[in-house]
Amino acid sequence: MRTRVGVRCDAGGARGVGHLVRCVALAEELRGRGVEVCFLGDLAGSAWARAQLLERRLPLVPAPERPARLAALARDLELDAVVLDSYDLPPGTGAAVRESAAVLAIVDGDSPGQDADLYLDQNLGAELRPVPPLTRRLAGSRYVLLRDSVRRLRRKAGARRAVPRVLCFFGGTDSAGVAPAWARALADTGLPFQATVVSPEPFAVEGPFTVIPPTDRLPVLMTEADLVVTAAGSAVWELLYLGVPAALTWVADNQLIGYEALVGRGIAAGLGPEAGPAATKVLACLLADPAAREEFGRRGHGLVDGKGRERVADTLLALIGG
């Protein structure tokens, strides 16, 4: 019999798509090893998120909220393991599912929350944080989950364009609605640049901007950018893998741990939480100094080797005997 794994995550609207993106990366790895993978959750409000599963022929099954009913669904689907990647699951979900399937819980520096056989925290420095006794955990940037569309790309560093290219995005849905404010912060630098801003809602902004909807070409746009302005979410690991200079803010509490680690180690430029004068000053310095930009990209490159999903899959399949 083939091994079957379910992935419980949601995306869209206020939730964003970061959880889905990293779970899709793990699903790609598992599918490549002959594992049957299905997603359990709600992708309402994000056509882009739904398209990620459709184009990969990954089935989506609506997930009941109550732990006992989710556990029953896992049994009905004959799942050998369930990946939990959501902050909205009721307490006891992991414990209920573990009665019939192994559980991998993906967390971001927070307490485990759910009972699980294995925890994954792919944040930089996670391996240094203490965990409760007998907790089995994969921690740190060695376990970052990257999609095929990122792993196949390479970036040529060191471009010295007279007019730098800037990519500005805040997750697949810009759930906090901050893209217009950061576009204005770039414009307020008064320096030359060409910017592409990804936003699910079109908006008008004066200056050298092109506003586009969420796109599958985002990884390619990253490789073409001299600077990326974004939040410290899951896309940061893609930028580190590609060696793209990044200037970071945060739009959700769970992103602050990544922001502090990356900015504190000088791996990315820190913009703070708001698109105000202080952030504009940082952006102006980066736009005016190509060498400073590329130094950030150089420091980050190599921290993520692209093999994290292989290590996670190895451990998960060993856990269930797959």
C-alpha contacts under 8 A as a table, 3 or more apart, distances in Angstrom:
res1	aa1	res2	aa2	distance
2	R	34	G	7.49
2	R	35	V	6.46
2	R	36	E	6.99
3	T	34	G	7.80
3	T	35	V	5.20
3	T	36	E	6.20
3	T	79	L	7.62
3	T	80	D	6.36
3	T	322	G	6.07
4	R	35	V	5.86
4	R	36	E	4.71
4	R	37	V	5.96
4	R	78	E	7.01
4	R	79	L	4.89
4	R	80	D	5.38
4	R	81	A	6.89
5	V	35	V	7.14
5	V	36	E	6.23
5	V	37	V	4.96
5	V	38	C	6.65
5	V	79	L	5.41
5	V	80	D	5.83
5	V	81	A	4.89
5	V	82	V	5.64
5	V	83	V	7.50
6	G	37	V	5.72
6	G	38	C	5.01
6	G	39	F	5.66
6	G	40	L	6.60
6	G	74	A	7.55
6	G	79	L	6.34
6	G	81	A	6.38
6	G	82	V	4.65
6	G	83	V	6.20
7	V	23	C	7.18
7	V	37	V	7.42
7	V	38	C	6.29
7	V	39	F	4.66
7	V	40	L	5.70
7	V	82	V	5.64
7	V	83	V	4.62
7	V	84	L	6.29
7	V	85	D	7.63
8	R	39	F	6.04
8	R	40	L	4.64
8	R	41	G	5.72
8	R	63	A	7.62
8	R	82	V	6.99
8	R	83	V	5.88
8	R	84	L	4.96
8	R	85	D	6.11
8	R	86	S	7.32
9	C	19	H	6.59
9	C	20	L	6.40
9	C	23	C	7.99
9	C	39	F	7.31
9	C	40	L	6.46
9	C	41	G	5.35
9	C	42	D	7.42
9	C	84	L	6.49
9	C	85	D	5.13
9	C	86	S	5.42
10	D	15	R	7.28
10	D	17	V	7.78
10	D	19	H	7.23
10	D	20	L	6.76
10	D	41	G	5.13
10	D	42	D	4.93
10	D	43	L	5.70
10	D	86	S	6.79
11	A	15	R	5.48
11	A	16	G	5.50
11	A	17	V	4.82
11	A	18	G	7.71
11	A	19	H	7.08
11	A	20	L	6.23
11	A	42	D	6.52
11	A	43	L	4.85
11	A	44	A	7.26
11	A	45	G	7.96
11	A	46	S	7.11
11	A	49	A	6.76
12	G	15	R	5.40
12	G	16	G	5.07
12	G	17	V	6.02
12	G	43	L	5.58
12	G	44	A	5.93
12	G	45	G	4.89
12	G	46	S	4.60
12	G	49	A	7.01
12	G	173	T	6.61
13	G	16	G	5.99
13	G	44	A	7.60
13	G	45	G	5.30
13	G	46	S	6.63
13	G	173	T	6.38
13	G	175	S	5.98
14	A	173	T	7.78
14	A	175	S	4.74
14	A	176	A	7.28
15	R	175	S	6.81
16	G	19	H	7.77
16	G	171	G	6.35
16	G	172	G	6.19
16	G	173	T	5.43
16	G	174	D	7.04
16	G	175	S	5.73
17	V	20	L	5.27
17	V	21	V	6.19
17	V	49	A	6.72
17	V	171	G	6.61
17	V	172	G	5.54
17	V	173	T	6.89
18	G	21	V	5.16
18	G	22	R	6.48
18	G	171	G	6.81
18	G	172	G	7.51
18	G	233	G	6.88
18	G	234	S	5.51
18	G	235	A	7.53
19	H	22	R	5.63
19	H	23	C	6.24
19	H	85	D	6.21
19	H	86	S	7.16
19	H	234	S	7.83
20	L	23	C	5.08
20	L	24	V	5.98
20	L	49	A	7.43
21	V	24	V	5.14
21	V	25	A	6.47
21	V	147	R	7.52
21	V	234	S	7.86
22	R	25	A	5.09
22	R	26	L	6.56
22	R	145	L	5.41
22	R	146	L	6.48
22	R	147	R	7.28
22	R	234	S	7.28
23	C	26	L	5.10
23	C	27	A	6.09
23	C	85	D	7.79
23	C	145	L	7.59
24	V	27	A	4.85
24	V	28	E	6.11
24	V	52	Q	7.87
24	V	53	L	7.79
24	V	147	R	6.90
25	A	28	E	5.19
25	A	29	E	6.56
25	A	145	L	5.65
25	A	146	L	5.23
25	A	147	R	4.26
25	A	148	D	7.01
25	A	309	R	7.04
26	L	29	E	5.16
26	L	30	L	6.25
26	L	145	L	6.25
26	L	146	L	7.71
26	L	147	R	7.80
26	L	309	R	5.64
26	L	312	V	7.88
26	L	313	A	7.18
27	A	30	L	5.06
27	A	31	R	5.92
27	A	37	V	6.40
28	E	31	R	5.20
28	E	32	G	6.15
28	E	147	R	7.31
28	E	148	D	7.44
29	E	32	G	5.15
29	E	33	R	6.68
29	E	309	R	6.61
29	E	310	E	6.69
29	E	313	A	7.04
30	L	33	R	5.17
30	L	34	G	6.66
30	L	35	V	5.30
30	L	36	E	7.62
30	L	37	V	7.39
30	L	313	A	6.52
31	R	34	G	5.12
31	R	35	V	4.91
31	R	36	E	6.23
31	R	37	V	6.71
32	G	35	V	7.29
37	V	58	L	6.71
37	V	59	P	7.69
38	C	58	L	5.75
38	C	59	P	5.04
38	C	60	L	6.06
38	C	61	V	7.36
39	F	58	L	6.96
39	F	59	P	6.06
39	F	60	L	4.71
39	F	61	V	6.13
40	L	60	L	5.77
40	L	61	V	4.85
40	L	62	P	5.68
40	L	63	A	5.12
41	G	60	L	7.05
41	G	61	V	6.44
41	G	62	P	5.15
41	G	63	A	4.80
42	D	62	P	6.26
42	D	63	A	7.21
43	L	46	S	6.13
43	L	47	A	7.89
43	L	49	A	6.47
43	L	50	R	6.12
44	A	47	A	7.63
46	S	49	A	5.28
46	S	50	R	6.54
46	S	173	T	7.31
47	A	50	R	5.14
47	A	51	A	6.13
48	W	51	A	5.07
48	W	52	Q	6.52
48	W	172	G	7.78
48	W	214	P	6.90
48	W	215	T	7.57
49	A	52	Q	5.30
49	A	53	L	7.17
50	R	53	L	5.58
50	R	54	L	6.39
51	A	54	L	4.89
51	A	55	E	5.96
52	Q	55	E	5.65
52	Q	56	R	6.52
53	L	56	R	5.22
53	L	57	R	5.90
53	L	58	L	4.89
53	L	59	P	6.86
53	L	60	L	7.52
54	L	57	R	4.92
54	L	58	L	6.16
54	L	59	P	7.45
55	E	58	L	7.79
63	A	70	L	6.50
63	A	73	L	7.99
64	P	67	P	7.78
64	P	69	R	6.02
64	P	70	L	5.54
65	E	69	R	7.30
65	E	70	L	6.84
65	E	89	L	7.30
65	E	90	P	7.38
66	R	69	R	5.40
66	R	70	L	6.31
66	R	90	P	7.14
66	R	93	T	7.61
67	P	70	L	5.10
67	P	71	A	6.11
67	P	90	P	6.96
67	P	91	P	7.98
67	P	92	G	6.37
67	P	93	T	4.44
67	P	94	G	7.76
67	P	96	A	5.88
67	P	97	V	7.32
68	A	71	A	5.07
68	A	72	A	6.20
68	A	93	T	7.52
68	A	96	A	5.94
68	A	97	V	7.68
69	R	72	A	4.92
69	R	73	L	6.20
70	L	73	L	5.00
70	L	74	A	6.27
70	L	93	T	7.66
70	L	97	V	7.05
71	A	74	A	5.06
71	A	75	R	6.39
71	A	93	T	7.83
71	A	96	A	5.70
71	A	97	V	4.45
71	A	98	R	7.93
71	A	99	E	7.73
71	A	100	S	7.48
72	A	75	R	5.08
72	A	76	D	6.18
73	L	76	D	4.95
73	L	77	L	6.13
74	A	77	L	5.20
74	A	78	E	6.08
74	A	79	L	5.42
74	A	82	V	7.72
74	A	97	V	7.13
74	A	100	S	7.67
74	A	101	A	7.46
75	R	78	E	4.85
75	R	79	L	6.29
75	R	100	S	6.55
75	R	101	A	7.89
76	D	79	L	7.89
79	L	82	V	6.97
79	L	101	A	6.37
80	D	100	S	7.73
80	D	101	A	5.05
80	D	102	A	6.38
80	D	320	I	6.74
81	A	101	A	4.83
81	A	102	A	4.43
81	A	103	V	5.64
81	A	104	L	7.48
81	A	320	I	7.20
82	V	97	V	7.61
82	V	101	A	6.60
82	V	102	A	6.27
82	V	103	V	5.01
82	V	104	L	6.33
83	V	103	V	5.85
83	V	104	L	4.71
83	V	105	A	5.83
83	V	106	I	7.39
84	L	94	G	7.75
84	L	103	V	7.16
84	L	104	L	6.17
84	L	105	A	4.73
84	L	106	I	6.21
85	D	105	A	6.16
85	D	106	I	5.14
85	D	107	V	7.10
86	S	89	L	6.16
86	S	106	I	7.97
89	L	93	T	6.64
90	P	93	T	5.98
91	P	94	G	7.80
91	P	113	G	7.43
91	P	114	Q	6.60
92	G	95	A	5.16
92	G	96	A	6.13
92	G	114	Q	6.53
92	G	115	D	7.24
93	T	96	A	5.27
93	T	97	V	6.27
93	T	114	Q	6.65
93	T	115	D	7.69
94	G	97	V	5.25
94	G	98	R	6.05
94	G	103	V	6.67
94	G	114	Q	5.08
94	G	115	D	4.72
94	G	116	A	5.80
95	A	98	R	5.19
95	A	99	E	6.92
95	A	114	Q	7.14
95	A	115	D	5.20
95	A	116	A	7.13
96	A	99	E	5.74
97	V	100	S	6.07
97	V	101	A	5.99
97	V	102	A	7.58
97	V	103	V	7.16
98	R	101	A	4.95
98	R	102	A	5.48
98	R	103	V	6.08
98	R	115	D	7.98
98	R	116	A	7.21
98	R	117	D	7.97
102	A	116	A	7.43
102	A	117	D	6.20
102	A	319	L	7.67
102	A	320	I	6.77
103	V	115	D	7.91
103	V	116	A	4.91
103	V	117	D	5.34
103	V	118	L	6.52
104	L	116	A	5.84
104	L	117	D	6.16
104	L	118	L	4.82
104	L	119	Y	5.63
104	L	120	L	7.25
104	L	316	L	7.49
105	A	112	P	7.74
105	A	114	Q	7.20
105	A	116	A	6.03
105	A	118	L	6.40
105	A	119	Y	4.86
105	A	120	L	6.25
106	I	119	Y	5.83
106	I	120	L	4.71
106	I	121	D	6.09
107	V	110	D	6.40
107	V	111	S	7.87
107	V	112	P	6.78
107	V	119	Y	7.05
107	V	120	L	6.07
107	V	121	D	5.18
108	D	121	D	5.49
108	D	122	Q	7.29
108	D	123	N	6.61
108	D	254	N	6.53
109	G	121	D	6.49
109	G	123	N	7.21
109	G	126	A	6.68
109	G	254	N	7.74
109	G	257	I	7.02
110	D	113	G	7.79
112	P	115	D	7.26
112	P	119	Y	7.42
116	A	119	Y	6.69
117	D	135	T	7.98
117	D	136	R	6.87
118	L	135	T	7.47
118	L	136	R	5.19
118	L	137	R	5.63
118	L	138	L	7.62
118	L	316	L	7.86
119	Y	135	T	7.87
119	Y	136	R	6.32
119	Y	137	R	4.57
119	Y	138	L	6.18
120	L	137	R	5.76
120	L	138	L	4.82
120	L	139	A	5.92
120	L	143	Y	7.72
121	D	126	A	6.30
121	D	137	R	7.56
121	D	138	L	6.33
121	D	139	A	4.81
121	D	140	G	6.36
121	D	143	Y	7.81
122	Q	126	A	6.85
122	Q	138	L	7.54
122	Q	139	A	5.46
122	Q	140	G	4.69
122	Q	141	S	5.29
122	Q	142	R	7.33
122	Q	143	Y	5.40
122	Q	144	V	5.09
122	Q	145	L	7.82
123	N	126	A	5.40
123	N	139	A	7.16
123	N	140	G	5.23
123	N	141	S	5.92
123	N	144	V	7.69
123	N	257	I	8.00
123	N	258	G	6.31
124	L	127	E	7.87
124	L	140	G	5.10
124	L	141	S	5.30
124	L	258	G	6.72
124	L	261	A	6.51
124	L	262	L	7.52
125	G	128	L	5.55
125	G	129	R	7.32
125	G	139	A	7.86
125	G	140	G	5.56
125	G	141	S	7.58
125	G	261	A	7.18
126	A	129	R	5.45
126	A	139	A	5.22
126	A	140	G	4.80
127	E	130	P	7.95
127	E	138	L	7.77
127	E	139	A	4.68
127	E	140	G	5.12
131	V	135	T	6.51
132	P	135	T	5.72
138	L	143	Y	6.80
138	L	312	V	7.54
139	A	142	R	7.42
139	A	143	Y	6.60
140	G	143	Y	6.07
140	G	144	V	7.49
141	S	144	V	5.26
141	S	303	L	6.59
141	S	304	V	5.82
141	S	308	G	7.53
142	R	303	L	7.85
142	R	304	V	6.45
142	R	305	D	7.18
142	R	307	K	7.34
142	R	308	G	5.25
143	Y	307	K	7.32
143	Y	308	G	3.73
143	Y	309	R	6.20
143	Y	311	R	6.53
143	Y	312	V	6.40
144	V	237	W	6.95
144	V	304	V	6.82
144	V	306	G	7.21
144	V	307	K	7.68
144	V	308	G	4.74
144	V	309	R	6.47
145	L	306	G	7.44
145	L	307	K	7.86
145	L	308	G	5.53
145	L	309	R	4.77
146	L	150	V	6.47
146	L	151	R	6.59
146	L	237	W	7.82
146	L	238	E	6.79
146	L	306	G	6.26
146	L	308	G	7.50
146	L	309	R	6.77
147	R	150	V	5.42
147	R	151	R	6.31
148	D	151	R	5.04
148	D	152	R	6.13
149	S	152	R	5.90
149	S	153	L	7.11
149	S	219	P	6.87
150	V	153	L	5.51
150	V	219	P	5.84
150	V	238	E	6.70
150	V	242	L	7.95
151	R	306	G	6.21
153	L	219	P	7.84
153	L	220	V	7.49
153	L	223	T	7.73
153	L	242	L	7.39
154	R	223	T	6.99
154	R	242	L	6.06
155	R	223	T	4.97
155	R	224	E	7.41
155	R	242	L	5.92
155	R	243	G	7.01
155	R	244	V	7.60
156	K	159	A	7.43
156	K	223	T	7.62
157	A	243	G	7.50
157	A	244	V	7.78
157	A	294	E	7.11
158	G	291	A	7.98
158	G	294	E	6.30
159	A	226	D	7.40
160	R	164	P	7.78
160	R	290	P	6.44
161	R	164	P	5.57
163	V	192	P	5.75
163	V	193	F	4.93
163	V	194	Q	6.74
164	P	192	P	7.41
164	P	193	F	4.97
164	P	194	Q	6.32
164	P	225	A	7.75
164	P	226	D	5.81
164	P	227	L	7.63
164	P	287	L	6.83
165	R	193	F	5.93
165	R	194	Q	4.94
165	R	195	A	5.83
165	R	196	T	7.94
165	R	224	E	7.54
165	R	225	A	5.10
165	R	226	D	5.20
165	R	227	L	6.63
166	V	193	F	6.89
166	V	194	Q	6.04
166	V	195	A	4.51
166	V	196	T	6.32
166	V	225	A	5.53
166	V	226	D	5.99
166	V	227	L	4.96
166	V	228	V	5.70
166	V	229	V	7.34
167	L	195	A	5.70
167	L	196	T	4.98
167	L	197	V	6.06
167	L	198	V	7.95
167	L	221	L	7.20
167	L	222	M	6.93
167	L	225	A	6.02
167	L	227	L	6.42
167	L	228	V	4.72
167	L	229	V	6.22
168	C	179	A	7.40
168	C	182	W	7.85
168	C	183	A	7.64
168	C	195	A	7.13
168	C	196	T	6.16
168	C	197	V	4.68
168	C	198	V	6.33
168	C	228	V	5.78
168	C	229	V	4.70
168	C	230	T	5.90
169	F	172	G	7.90
169	F	174	D	7.33
169	F	179	A	6.67
169	F	197	V	5.88
169	F	198	V	4.99
169	F	199	S	6.96
169	F	228	V	7.93
169	F	229	V	6.61
169	F	230	T	5.28
169	F	231	A	7.74
170	F	173	T	7.29
170	F	174	D	4.91
170	F	175	S	7.82
170	F	178	V	7.51
170	F	179	A	6.83
170	F	198	V	7.64
170	F	199	S	7.98
170	F	230	T	5.27
170	F	231	A	5.57
171	G	174	D	5.31
171	G	175	S	7.48
171	G	230	T	7.90
171	G	231	A	7.46
171	G	233	G	7.32
171	G	235	A	7.40
172	G	200	P	7.83
172	G	214	P	5.94
173	T	199	S	7.03
173	T	200	P	5.91
173	T	214	P	7.32
174	D	177	G	5.24
174	D	178	V	6.77
174	D	179	A	6.96
174	D	199	S	6.40
174	D	200	P	6.99
176	A	251	V	6.37
177	G	180	P	7.47
178	V	181	A	5.45
178	V	182	W	6.47
179	A	182	W	5.29
179	A	183	A	6.16
179	A	197	V	7.21
179	A	198	V	7.63
179	A	199	S	6.59
180	P	183	A	5.07
180	P	184	R	6.33
180	P	203	F	7.10
180	P	205	V	7.43
181	A	184	R	5.16
181	A	185	A	6.34
181	A	275	A	6.02
182	W	185	A	4.85
182	W	186	L	6.30
182	W	275	A	5.47
183	A	186	L	5.19
183	A	187	A	6.32
183	A	197	V	7.43
183	A	205	V	7.29
183	A	209	F	8.00
184	R	187	A	4.92
184	R	188	D	6.06
184	R	205	V	7.25
185	A	188	D	5.06
185	A	189	T	6.79
185	A	275	A	5.74
185	A	276	G	6.72
185	A	277	P	7.70
185	A	279	A	7.27
185	A	280	T	5.29
186	L	189	T	5.54
186	L	190	G	7.88
186	L	280	T	6.46
186	L	283	L	6.76
186	L	284	A	7.80
187	A	190	G	5.98
187	A	191	L	7.66
187	A	206	E	7.77
187	A	207	G	6.55
188	D	280	T	6.63
189	T	280	T	5.88
189	T	281	K	7.04
189	T	283	L	6.99
189	T	284	A	5.19
190	G	284	A	7.93
191	L	284	A	6.93
191	L	287	L	7.13
191	L	288	A	7.50
192	P	287	L	7.90
193	F	208	P	6.84
193	F	287	L	7.51
194	Q	208	P	5.29
194	Q	209	F	6.31
195	A	208	P	6.22
195	A	209	F	4.86
195	A	210	T	6.30
196	T	209	F	5.81
196	T	210	T	4.83
196	T	211	V	5.92
196	T	212	I	7.23
197	V	209	F	6.97
197	V	210	T	6.12
197	V	211	V	4.73
197	V	212	I	6.21
198	V	211	V	5.88
198	V	212	I	5.03
198	V	213	P	5.50
198	V	214	P	5.84
198	V	215	T	7.96
199	S	202	P	6.37
199	S	211	V	6.71
199	S	212	I	6.13
199	S	213	P	5.13
199	S	214	P	6.29
200	P	212	I	7.72
200	P	213	P	4.91
200	P	214	P	5.99
201	E	213	P	7.20
202	P	211	V	6.67
202	P	212	I	7.36
202	P	213	P	7.44
203	F	211	V	7.37
205	V	209	F	7.13
206	E	209	F	7.42
212	I	215	T	7.86
214	P	218	L	7.89
215	T	218	L	5.81
216	D	219	P	7.48
217	R	220	V	5.30
217	R	221	L	6.21
218	L	221	L	4.96
218	L	222	M	6.21
219	P	222	M	5.03
219	P	223	T	6.60
219	P	238	E	7.82
220	V	223	T	5.23
220	V	224	E	6.50
221	L	224	E	5.11
221	L	225	A	6.31
222	M	225	A	5.28
222	M	228	V	7.13
222	M	239	L	7.17
222	M	244	V	6.90
223	T	242	L	6.87
223	T	244	V	6.78
225	A	228	V	6.56
225	A	244	V	7.33
226	D	244	V	7.14
226	D	245	P	6.73
226	D	293	R	7.48
226	D	294	E	7.92
227	L	244	V	6.84
227	L	245	P	5.17
227	L	246	A	5.69
227	L	247	A	7.31
227	L	293	R	6.97
228	V	244	V	7.23
228	V	245	P	6.32
228	V	246	A	4.74
228	V	247	A	6.19
229	V	246	A	5.94
229	V	247	A	4.92
229	V	248	L	6.03
229	V	249	T	7.99
230	T	246	A	7.29
230	T	247	A	6.53
230	T	248	L	5.30
230	T	249	T	6.37
230	T	250	W	7.99
231	A	236	V	7.74
231	A	248	L	5.26
231	A	249	T	4.72
231	A	250	W	4.67
231	A	251	V	6.39
231	A	255	Q	7.54
232	A	235	A	7.42
232	A	236	V	5.87
232	A	248	L	5.91
232	A	249	T	6.22
232	A	250	W	5.50
232	A	255	Q	5.33
232	A	256	L	7.19
232	A	258	G	5.95
232	A	259	Y	5.35
233	G	236	V	5.87
233	G	250	W	7.68
233	G	255	Q	5.64
233	G	258	G	7.50
234	S	237	W	5.97
234	S	238	E	7.50
235	A	238	E	5.17
235	A	239	L	6.49
236	V	239	L	5.03
236	V	240	L	6.27
237	W	240	L	5.04
237	W	241	Y	6.21
237	W	304	V	6.79
238	E	241	Y	5.13
238	E	242	L	6.26
239	L	242	L	5.11
239	L	243	G	5.87
239	L	244	V	5.18
239	L	245	P	7.48
239	L	246	A	7.37
240	L	243	G	4.96
240	L	244	V	6.41
240	L	297	G	7.25
240	L	300	G	4.99
240	L	301	H	5.20
240	L	302	G	7.19
240	L	303	L	6.65
240	L	304	V	6.21
241	Y	300	G	7.57
241	Y	301	H	5.69
241	Y	302	G	6.36
241	Y	303	L	7.01
241	Y	304	V	5.00
241	Y	305	D	6.33
241	Y	306	G	6.73
242	L	301	H	6.55
243	G	297	G	4.64
243	G	298	R	6.12
243	G	300	G	6.02
243	G	301	H	4.33
243	G	302	G	7.69
244	V	294	E	7.73
244	V	296	F	7.86
244	V	297	G	4.83
244	V	300	G	8.00
244	V	301	H	7.77
245	P	268	A	6.89
245	P	293	R	5.67
245	P	294	E	5.96
245	P	295	E	7.60
245	P	296	F	5.20
245	P	297	G	4.10
245	P	298	R	7.87
246	A	268	A	5.39
246	A	269	A	6.35
246	A	293	R	7.93
246	A	296	F	7.10
246	A	297	G	7.20
247	A	268	A	5.78
247	A	269	A	4.50
247	A	270	G	5.81
247	A	271	L	6.38
247	A	283	L	7.73
248	L	259	Y	6.90
248	L	263	V	7.97
248	L	268	A	6.77
248	L	269	A	6.13
248	L	270	G	5.22
248	L	271	L	5.59
248	L	272	G	7.46
249	T	259	Y	7.05
249	T	270	G	6.54
249	T	271	L	5.34
249	T	272	G	5.34
249	T	273	P	5.40
249	T	274	E	7.50
250	W	253	D	7.58
250	W	255	Q	5.74
250	W	256	L	6.16
250	W	259	Y	6.90
250	W	272	G	7.47
250	W	273	P	5.83
251	V	255	Q	7.05
251	V	273	P	7.29
252	A	255	Q	5.48
252	A	256	L	7.18
253	D	256	L	5.55
254	N	257	I	6.47
254	N	258	G	7.99
255	Q	258	G	5.49
255	Q	259	Y	6.23
256	L	259	Y	4.89
256	L	260	E	6.07
257	I	260	E	5.38
257	I	261	A	6.28
258	G	261	A	5.17
258	G	262	L	6.09
259	Y	262	L	5.39
259	Y	263	V	5.92
259	Y	264	G	7.99
259	Y	270	G	7.67
260	E	263	V	5.36
260	E	264	G	5.45
261	A	264	G	5.19
261	A	265	R	6.16
262	L	265	R	5.38
262	L	266	G	6.34
262	L	267	I	5.13
262	L	268	A	5.65
263	V	266	G	5.07
263	V	267	I	5.85
263	V	268	A	5.10
263	V	269	A	5.84
263	V	270	G	5.51
264	G	267	I	7.63
265	R	268	A	7.90
266	G	269	A	6.95
266	G	296	F	7.11
266	G	299	R	7.62
267	I	296	F	5.39
267	I	297	G	7.40
267	I	299	R	5.47
267	I	300	G	5.28
268	A	296	F	5.58
268	A	297	G	7.73
268	A	300	G	7.56
269	A	282	V	7.79
269	A	296	F	7.33
270	G	282	V	7.82
271	L	274	E	7.45
271	L	275	A	7.68
271	L	278	A	7.43
271	L	279	A	4.75
271	L	282	V	6.65
271	L	283	L	7.88
272	G	275	A	7.89
272	G	279	A	6.64
274	E	279	A	7.13
275	A	278	A	7.85
275	A	279	A	5.68
275	A	280	T	6.99
276	G	279	A	5.47
276	G	280	T	6.27
277	P	280	T	4.97
277	P	281	K	6.21
278	A	281	K	5.21
278	A	282	V	6.60
279	A	282	V	5.16
279	A	283	L	6.26
280	T	283	L	5.02
280	T	284	A	6.07
281	K	284	A	5.08
281	K	285	C	6.38
282	V	285	C	5.23
282	V	286	L	6.41
283	L	286	L	5.12
283	L	287	L	6.11
284	A	287	L	5.16
284	A	288	A	6.11
285	C	288	A	5.24
285	C	289	D	6.14
286	L	289	D	5.27
286	L	290	P	6.92
286	L	292	A	6.49
286	L	293	R	5.69
287	L	290	P	6.91
287	L	293	R	7.78
289	D	292	A	5.41
289	D	293	R	6.50
290	P	293	R	5.10
290	P	294	E	6.23
291	A	294	E	5.23
291	A	295	E	6.14
292	A	295	E	5.15
292	A	296	F	6.76
293	R	296	F	5.55
293	R	297	G	6.80
294	E	297	G	4.93
294	E	298	R	6.10
295	E	298	R	4.99
295	E	299	R	6.20
296	F	299	R	5.26
296	F	300	G	6.39
297	G	300	G	5.33
297	G	301	H	6.07
298	R	301	H	5.26
299	R	302	G	7.95
300	G	303	L	5.81
301	H	304	V	7.06
302	G	305	D	5.76
304	V	307	K	7.96
304	V	308	G	7.86
305	D	308	G	7.25
306	G	309	R	7.46
307	K	310	E	5.33
307	K	311	R	6.62
308	G	311	R	5.18
308	G	312	V	6.27
309	R	312	V	5.02
309	R	313	A	6.01
310	E	313	A	5.12
310	E	314	D	6.05
311	R	314	D	5.08
311	R	315	T	6.34
312	V	315	T	5.27
312	V	316	L	6.12
313	A	316	L	5.08
313	A	317	L	5.93
314	D	317	L	5.47
314	D	318	A	6.11
315	T	318	A	5.15
315	T	319	L	6.15
316	L	319	L	5.06
316	L	320	I	6.61
317	L	320	I	5.26
317	L	321	G	5.77
317	L	322	G	4.70
318	A	321	G	4.94
318	A	322	G	6.14
319	L	322	G	7.72
